[in-house]
Amino acid sequence: MSGQPTSVEPVPAVADAVKAYIRMHRGKLASDGELLALLLPERAGLGEVRDFQRFLLDKLAAENVKLKAERAAVLEQQHRRIRLGEGVRKFVLDLIDARSFAEAIALAIAAAPLFGADRSTICVEADASPARTESVRLIPVGTTQALIGPDGTGAILSEGGELLLGAGGQAFRSLAALRLKIGREAPSALWALGAVSPGQFDGEAAAEELRFAARALERAIRAWLALPRI
């Protein structure tokens, strides 16, 4: 380093400083007609100044609306995650408190609101046509593997509600299909949740909460059926 001061062209330096000021004070610029007039060519009339001012105000207003919408979406996602976590904890405690196998199953069927869902069912694979009920349903053999794969724990879907949830299931735009590992010799089973609102179960955090609830349910079922641990 020579220690000599760096030479800066005065005009470009002033222009850069003005640009920096404008970027940092866009709101003040948009509300100051006199300052806007100084920035426009001399031939620009008063109407053009006002039009440009209105353009800047409209642009700032649109940006503000967009930022508010993004903030609202983030807050809603956070609140949804908190509500889901609270629902999972209540569901697990209710399962522990169940006094019979039938009560545990009833809890799983009635638990939909705890997870932001509108309907819940338990689906069991069997060599029969799907039963048209809204609680425990029979589904075709191979459905579980087709939906979530041979080793998957669950899947978030946007269609297939009529198969998993029964009559009227096509109205559900958010579906969670969660594998229930009941026993080595037991048929494949799913715990299905459906919500009318789209995107209700989106996000890894939500999927993880639902998987945990499913693990608690399958353990409760094995305990009541006196099946060995898996």
C-alpha positions, -999 to 999 in steps of 0.1 A, spaced: 0 0 0 15 34 -11 -4 55 14 -15 79 -13 -52 89 -13 -73 73 -40 -84 97 -67 -122 99 -72 -139 117 -100 -162 143 -83 -192 140 -106 -196 102 -105 -190 103 -68 -218 128 -63 -241 109 -85 -235 77 -65 -242 96 -33 -275 109 -47 -285 74 -58 -278 60 -24 -298 88 -7 -328 81 -30 -327 44 -23 -327 51 15 -354 77 14 -378 66 -12 -408 74 9 -397 110 14 -389 113 -23 -424 101 -33 -441 127 -10 -419 157 -21 -432 171 -53 -405 198 -54 -377 173 -51 -393 152 -78 -394 182 -101 -357 188 -96 -350 152 -107 -371 154 -138 -360 171 -170 -368 209 -172 -393 203 -200 -414 181 -179 -447 198 -169 -465 198 -136 -488 170 -148 -459 148 -156 -444 154 -121 -477 144 -105 -480 114 -127 -445 102 -117 -452 109 -80 -484 89 -83 -465 61 -100 -440 59 -71 -467 60 -45 -486 32 -62 -454 12 -65 -446 16 -28 -482 8 -18 -481 -24 -39 -448 -34 -23 -463 -28 11 -493 -50 4 -471 -78 -8 -449 -76 23 -479 -77 45 -493 -107 27 -460 -125 30 -458 -117 67 -494 -129 73 -486 -162 55 -455 -168 76 -475 -161 108 -503 -183 98 -479 -212 91 -463 -207 125 -496 -207 142 -507 -238 123 -475 -256 134 -481 -246 170 -517 -258 169 -507 -291 153 -481 -297 180 -506 -290 207 -531 -314 190 -505 -342 188 -497 -339 225 -533 -340 235 -539 -370 212 -510 -390 227 -523 -382 263 -558 -393 253 -544 -426 239 -526 -433 271 -558 -427 290 -579 -450 267 -595 -479 287 -602 -502 258 -592 -511 222 -625 -497 210 -619 -464 228 -584 -461 213 -599 -466 178 -627 -441 185 -601 -415 196 -582 -419 163 -614 -415 143 -625 -384 163 -591 -368 164 -593 -350 130 -599 -315 145 -568 -318 167 -547 -319 135 -566 -293 115 -584 -320 95 -621 -325 88 -622 -363 87 -601 -392 99 -603 -429 92 -583 -461 97 -579 -481 65 -570 -518 65 -561 -537 34 -583 -567 26 -593 -589 -4 -627 -572 -7 -642 -541 -22 -637 -509 -2 -663 -506 25 -684 -474 23 -680 -463 59 -665 -433 75 -646 -450 103 -626 -482 98 -625 -490 61 -614 -519 39 -591 -509 11 -576 -530 -18 -544 -549 -11 -514 -530 -23 -529 -495 -17 -504 -487 11 -474 -495 -11 -488 -476 -40 -493 -445 -20 -463 -444 2 -439 -470 -11 -426 -502 6 -406 -484 33 -423 -450 36 -439 -439 68 -465 -416 52 -474 -393 23 -491 -360 18 -516 -361 -10 -540 -338 -28 -564 -365 -42 -577 -400 -34 -600 -389 -5 -629 -411 -16 -608 -442 -14 -593 -434 20 -621 -414 36 -653 -427 21 -683 -410 6 -677 -373 0 -639 -378 2 -633 -361 -32 -640 -328 -15 -608 -330 6 -579 -311 -10 -554 -321 17 -548 -357 26 -523 -374 50 -518 -411 46 -498 -425 75 -486 -461 77 -497 -481 108 -473 -510 116 -496 -531 137 -479 -565 135 -457 -586 113 -485 -609 104 -512 -582 104 -525 -567 71 -511 -533 60 -530 -504 75 -532 -467 71 -544 -438 92 -559 -412 69 -566 -376 76 -585 -353 52 -590 -315 52 -610 -294 28 -585 -266 28 -555 -271 4 -520 -273 18 -532 -281 53 -504 -306 60 -476 -291 39 -442 -287 53 -417 -311 69 -425 -300 104 -462 -309 100 -453 -342 84 -430 -350 114 -458 -342 139 -483 -365 121 -458 -393 118 -452 -391 156 -489 -393 162 -492 -423 140 -464 -441 158 -482 -435 191 -514 -449 176 -499 -481 163 -482 -487 196 -515 -483 214 -532 -507 190 -504 -533 195 -507 -530 233 -545 -535 233 -542 -565 209 -513 -579 229 -491 -581 198 -453 -582 201 -433 -550 196 -419 -543 161 
